């Protein structure tokens, strides 16, 4: 079983799309471990703010199989098949890490560069799995977050409920 971190975000119908994405993931995996949900500005383009979180799952799927399933979930929930990287989206689910794989594996860059570049990825990853080591830097996600310029990107926890459970509380 591979241990995988997934990043999820939405800036169109945010709450509905994040809920739908979590429901879809729940149908695929026995267990989901979830970070809090964060509100963040769009990065790389002018657009409405995003809701973002990170999920940890275990899977026997290959990277390519998982990527195809995630793409299908995105398209099912309103993402155009030809969506550009820096654009508004109903649902975006990215493979952040797949075990400790490094490089391009079955067409997927691992680990995903955004881990080290964006607060909306690194902060929830550090919250969810603080002691896990980044596959390239070999530093824990918590230490990477502590060293990150946290004033460079606005980020705030939001209240969020899923399936009757509070998974996030605003601070």
C-alpha positions in Angstrom: 0.0 0.0 0.0 1.4 3.4 -1.0 1.0 6.3 1.4 -0.3 9.3 -0.6 -0.9 13.0 0.1 -3.5 14.7 -2.0 -4.1 18.4 -2.3 -7.6 19.6 -2.9 -8.9 23.0 -3.8 -11.9 24.9 -5.2 -12.7 28.5 -5.9 -16.1 28.0 -7.6 -19.0 26.9 -5.4 -16.2 26.1 -2.9 -18.1 24.4 -0.1 -20.2 22.3 -2.4 -17.2 21.2 -4.5 -14.9 20.4 -1.6 -17.7 18.3 -0.1 -18.3 16.5 -3.4 -14.6 15.9 -3.7 -14.3 14.5 -0.2 -17.4 12.3 -0.9 -15.7 10.9 -4.0 -12.4 10.2 -2.2 -14.3 8.5 0.6 -15.8 6.2 -2.0 -12.3 5.2 -3.2 -10.3 4.8 0.0 -11.1 3.0 3.3 -9.8 5.9 5.4 -9.1 9.6 4.8 -7.0 11.6 7.1 -7.8 15.3 6.6 -6.2 18.6 7.4 -8.2 21.7 8.3 -9.7 23.6 5.5 -8.0 26.9 4.6 -9.1 30.0 2.7 -6.4 31.4 0.4 -6.0 33.9 -2.4 -5.7 32.6 -5.9 -2.0 32.2 -6.8 -0.7 32.8 -10.3 -3.9 34.5 -11.6 -6.5 37.0 -10.6 -9.5 35.1 -9.2 -11.8 34.4 -6.3 -10.2 32.9 -3.2 -9.8 29.2 -2.8 -10.7 26.7 -0.2 -7.8 24.1 0.2 -7.0 21.1 2.3 -4.7 18.0 2.2 -5.9 14.4 2.5 -3.7 11.4 3.4 -4.8 8.0 1.9 -3.4 4.6 1.4 -3.8 2.9 -2.0 -2.8 -0.1 -4.1 -3.5 2.0 -7.3 -0.5 2.9 -9.4 0.3 6.6 -9.8 -1.1 6.6 -13.3 -4.4 4.9 -12.2 -4.8 7.3 -9.3 -4.1 10.4 -11.5 -6.7 9.2 -14.0 -9.3 8.6 -11.3 -8.6 12.0 -9.8 -8.9 13.7 -13.2 -12.2 12.0 -13.7 -13.5 13.2 -10.3 -12.4 16.8 -11.3 -14.2 16.6 -14.6 -17.3 15.1 -13.0 -17.5 18.1 -10.7 -17.2 20.8 -13.4 -13.6 21.1 -14.3 -13.2 21.5 -18.1 -11.0 18.8 -19.5 -8.8 21.5 -21.1 -8.5 23.7 -18.0 -5.3 25.7 -17.8 -3.0 25.4 -14.8 -3.6 28.9 -13.5 -7.4 29.3 -13.7 -10.6 29.2 -11.6 -11.8 25.7 -10.9 -14.7 23.9 -9.3 -12.4 21.1 -8.1 -8.7 20.5 -8.3 -7.1 17.3 -6.7 -3.4 16.9 -7.0 -1.1 14.0 -6.0 1.4 15.8 -3.8 3.5 12.7 -2.8 3.3 9.0 -3.5 5.4 7.2 -0.9 8.8 8.7 -1.2 8.9 8.6 -5.0 11.0 11.4 -6.6 11.0 12.3 -10.3 8.4 11.9 -13.1 6.6 8.6 -12.3 4.0 7.5 -14.9 3.7 11.1 -16.1 3.3 12.7 -12.7 6.0 14.9 -11.2 6.7 13.7 -7.6 6.8 15.3 -5.2 4.7 18.2 -6.5 6.6 21.4 -6.5 3.8 23.3 -5.0 4.5 21.7 -1.6 7.5 24.0 -1.2 6.0 27.0 -3.0 2.5 27.6 -1.7 1.3 28.1 1.9 -2.1 26.5 1.0 -0.3 23.2 0.4 2.6 23.3 2.9 0.6 24.5 5.9 -2.1 21.9 5.8 0.5 19.2 5.0 2.5 20.3 8.1 -0.7 20.2 10.2 -1.7 16.8 9.0 1.7 15.1 9.0 4.2 17.3 10.8 6.9 14.7 11.2 6.8 13.3 7.7 9.9 14.1 5.7 9.7 15.7 2.3 11.1 13.2 -0.2 13.7 15.6 -1.7 14.7 18.0 1.1 14.5 15.3 3.8 13.1 17.9 6.2 9.9 17.5 8.1 6.8 19.3 6.8 6.6 21.2 10.1 10.2 22.4 9.9 9.6 23.5 6.2 6.4 25.4 7.3 8.2 27.0 10.2 11.0 28.2 7.8 8.4 29.4 5.1 7.8 33.1 4.7 4.3 32.9 6.2 3.6 36.5 5.4 4.0 35.9 1.6 0.6 34.3 1.1 -2.6 35.0 3.1 -4.0 31.9 4.6 -6.7 31.3 7.3 -8.5 28.3 8.7 -12.3 28.2 8.1 -15.2 26.5 9.7 -16.0 23.4 7.6 -18.3 20.4 8.3 -18.4 17.2 6.3 -20.8 14.3 6.9 -21.9 15.8 10.1 -18.3 16.2 11.5 -16.4 19.3 12.1 -13.2 18.9 10.2 -12.0 22.5 10.5 -12.6 25.5 12.8 -11.7 29.1 12.1 -9.1 30.5 14.4 
